[in-house]
Amino acid sequence: MKIENKLSLLGITSKYGNNSSREVEKVEQTIGLTLPDEYKEFLHTFGTKF
């Protein structure tokens, strides 16, 4: 199930800004971990700017 569908089931449908792939990569490099794909998709679609 796509993240948009899961969030819609929770009543979350607004987009509050997104993060570019490069911004997400910077976070991963900073924390030294790879974020789960589903969370990265959330950041790209619904996440607020870092």
OpenMM code with the backbone's topology and positions (N, CA, C; nanometers):
from openmm import Vec3, app, unit

residues = "MET LYS ILE GLU ASN LYS LEU SER LEU LEU GLY ILE THR SER LYS TYR GLY ASN ASN SER SER ARG GLU VAL GLU LYS VAL GLU GLN THR ILE GLY LEU THR LEU PRO ASP GLU TYR LYS GLU PHE LEU HIS THR PHE GLY THR LYS PHE".split()
positions = [
    Vec3(0.0855, -0.1185, 0.0000),
    Vec3(0.0000, 0.0000, 0.0000),
    Vec3(0.0896, 0.1242, 0.0000),
    Vec3(0.0562, 0.2186, -0.0857),
    Vec3(0.1345, 0.3416, -0.0943),
    Vec3(0.1138, 0.4259, 0.0305),
    Vec3(0.2170, 0.5036, 0.0631),
    Vec3(0.2130, 0.5873, 0.1830),
    Vec3(0.0955, 0.6850, 0.1792),
    Vec3(0.0627, 0.7376, 0.0606),
    Vec3(-0.0495, 0.8308, 0.0507),
    Vec3(-0.1786, 0.7647, 0.0968),
    Vec3(-0.1978, 0.6381, 0.0607),
    Vec3(-0.3185, 0.5655, 0.1011),
    Vec3(-0.3207, 0.5417, 0.2515),
    Vec3(-0.2065, 0.5050, 0.3071),
    Vec3(-0.1996, 0.4824, 0.4516),
    Vec3(-0.2304, 0.6104, 0.5278),
    Vec3(-0.1698, 0.7216, 0.4833),
    Vec3(-0.1939, 0.8488, 0.5509),
    Vec3(-0.3383, 0.8943, 0.5335),
    Vec3(-0.3948, 0.8693, 0.4174),
    Vec3(-0.5338, 0.9052, 0.3930),
    Vec3(-0.6262, 0.8317, 0.4896),
    Vec3(-0.5958, 0.7059, 0.5166),
    Vec3(-0.6762, 0.6298, 0.6133),
    Vec3(-0.6714, 0.6921, 0.7518),
    Vec3(-0.5618, 0.7624, 0.7813),
    Vec3(-0.5476, 0.8301, 0.9100),
    Vec3(-0.6016, 0.9730, 0.9068),
    Vec3(-0.6528, 1.0140, 0.7900),
    Vec3(-0.7071, 1.1480, 0.7770),
    Vec3(-0.6024, 1.2526, 0.7452),
    Vec3(-0.4825, 1.2114, 0.7059),
    Vec3(-0.3748, 1.3044, 0.6724),
    Vec3(-0.3680, 1.3150, 0.5210),
    Vec3(-0.4099, 1.4297, 0.4687),
    Vec3(-0.4114, 1.4459, 0.3243),
    Vec3(-0.3393, 1.5715, 0.2779),
    Vec3(-0.3036, 1.6601, 0.3678),
    Vec3(-0.2379, 1.7842, 0.3290),
    Vec3(-0.0902, 1.7631, 0.3045),
    Vec3(-0.0379, 1.8379, 0.2096),
    Vec3(0.1060, 1.8387, 0.1857),
    Vec3(0.1607, 1.9662, 0.2479),
    Vec3(0.2630, 1.9546, 0.3287),
    Vec3(0.3185, 2.0689, 0.4010),
    Vec3(0.4538, 2.1117, 0.3482),
    Vec3(0.4913, 2.0724, 0.2294),
    Vec3(0.6239, 2.1000, 0.1767),
    Vec3(0.6969, 1.9679, 0.1657),
    Vec3(0.7975, 1.9642, 0.0832),
    Vec3(0.8668, 1.8384, 0.0653),
    Vec3(1.0169, 1.8589, 0.0715),
    Vec3(1.0887, 1.7509, 0.0712),
    Vec3(1.2338, 1.7539, 0.0756),
    Vec3(1.2865, 1.6873, -0.0502),
    Vec3(1.3912, 1.7446, -0.1072),
    Vec3(1.4508, 1.6868, -0.2264),
    Vec3(1.5290, 1.5606, -0.1901),
    Vec3(1.5592, 1.4816, -0.2904),
    Vec3(1.6390, 1.3606, -0.2683),
    Vec3(1.7733, 1.3980, -0.2078),
    Vec3(1.8308, 1.5067, -0.2528),
    Vec3(1.9615, 1.5498, -0.2003),
    Vec3(1.9512, 1.5855, -0.0521),
    Vec3(1.8457, 1.6526, -0.0134),
    Vec3(1.8277, 1.6882, 0.1282),
    Vec3(1.8169, 1.5629, 0.2148),
    Vec3(1.7433, 1.4639, 0.1672),
    Vec3(1.7291, 1.3388, 0.2421),
    Vec3(1.8634, 1.2669, 0.2501),
    Vec3(1.9391, 1.2668, 0.1412),
    Vec3(2.0717, 1.2050, 0.1414),
    Vec3(2.1636, 1.2726, 0.2425),
    Vec3(2.1557, 1.4055, 0.2521),
    Vec3(2.2375, 1.4789, 0.3500),
    Vec3(2.2041, 1.4347, 0.4921),
    Vec3(2.0758, 1.4167, 0.5200),
    Vec3(2.0348, 1.3714, 0.6536),
    Vec3(2.0924, 1.2322, 0.6805),
    Vec3(2.0807, 1.1441, 0.5823),
    Vec3(2.1332, 1.0082, 0.5985),
    Vec3(2.2832, 1.0118, 0.6248),
    Vec3(2.3555, 1.0952, 0.5522),
    Vec3(2.4998, 1.1068, 0.5728),
    Vec3(2.5311, 1.1616, 0.7110),
    Vec3(2.4535, 1.2596, 0.7543),
    Vec3(2.4760, 1.3220, 0.8849),
    Vec3(2.4550, 1.2236, 0.9989),
    Vec3(2.3495, 1.1429, 0.9897),
    Vec3(2.3211, 1.0495, 1.0989),
    Vec3(2.3896, 0.9147, 1.0805),
    Vec3(2.4474, 0.8929, 0.9624),
    Vec3(2.5194, 0.7688, 0.9376),
    Vec3(2.4305, 0.6468, 0.9219),
    Vec3(2.3068, 0.6695, 0.8816),
    Vec3(2.2109, 0.5604, 0.8622),
    Vec3(2.1349, 0.5813, 0.7323),
    Vec3(2.0825, 0.4727, 0.6779),
    Vec3(1.9950, 0.4808, 0.5624),
    Vec3(1.8513, 0.4756, 0.6113),
    Vec3(1.7739, 0.5751, 0.5737),
    Vec3(1.6338, 0.5797, 0.6146),
    Vec3(1.5534, 0.4763, 0.5364),
    Vec3(1.4501, 0.4205, 0.5970),
    Vec3(1.3630, 0.3268, 0.5249),
    Vec3(1.2992, 0.3951, 0.4038),
    Vec3(1.2824, 0.3204, 0.2957),
    Vec3(1.2256, 0.3759, 0.1727),
    Vec3(1.0897, 0.4401, 0.1953),
    Vec3(1.0065, 0.3775, 0.2763),
    Vec3(0.8729, 0.4323, 0.3018),
    Vec3(0.8815, 0.5685, 0.3722),
    Vec3(0.9787, 0.5837, 0.4635),
    Vec3(0.9960, 0.7112, 0.5324),
    Vec3(1.0492, 0.8170, 0.4358),
    Vec3(1.1403, 0.7779, 0.3473),
    Vec3(1.1916, 0.8719, 0.2472),
    Vec3(1.0783, 0.9186, 0.1563),
    Vec3(0.9910, 0.8270, 0.1180),
    Vec3(0.8762, 0.8641, 0.0359),
    Vec3(0.7873, 0.9632, 0.1109),
    Vec3(0.7686, 0.9402, 0.2400),
    Vec3(0.6910, 1.0329, 0.3231),
    Vec3(0.7553, 1.1719, 0.3224),
    Vec3(0.8865, 1.1781, 0.3405),
    Vec3(0.9554, 1.3074, 0.3420),
    Vec3(0.9436, 1.3781, 0.2076),
    Vec3(0.9510, 1.3029, 0.0993),
    Vec3(0.9392, 1.3617, -0.0342),
    Vec3(0.7984, 1.4146, -0.0591),
    Vec3(0.6990, 1.3480, -0.0036),
    Vec3(0.5606, 1.3828, -0.0331),
    Vec3(0.4971, 1.4723, 0.0726),
    Vec3(0.5143, 1.4397, 0.1989),
    Vec3(0.4434, 1.5083, 0.3063),
    Vec3(0.5326, 1.5803, 0.4056),
    Vec3(0.6606, 1.5506, 0.4037),
    Vec3(0.7521, 1.6059, 0.5045),
    Vec3(0.7681, 1.7549, 0.4923),
    Vec3(0.8014, 1.8159, 0.6013),
    Vec3(0.8322, 1.9590, 0.5993),
    Vec3(0.9796, 1.9756, 0.5706),
    Vec3(1.0181, 2.0915, 0.5318),
    Vec3(1.1589, 2.1194, 0.5016),
    Vec3(1.2436, 2.1015, 0.6263),
    Vec3(1.3626, 2.0480, 0.6047),
    Vec3(1.4581, 2.0326, 0.7156),
    Vec3(1.5149, 2.1676, 0.7517),
] * unit.nanometer
topology = app.Topology()
chain = topology.addChain("A")
for resn in residues:
    res = topology.addResidue(resn, chain)
    for name in ("N", "CA", "C"):
        topology.addAtom(name, app.Element.getBySymbol(name[0]), res)
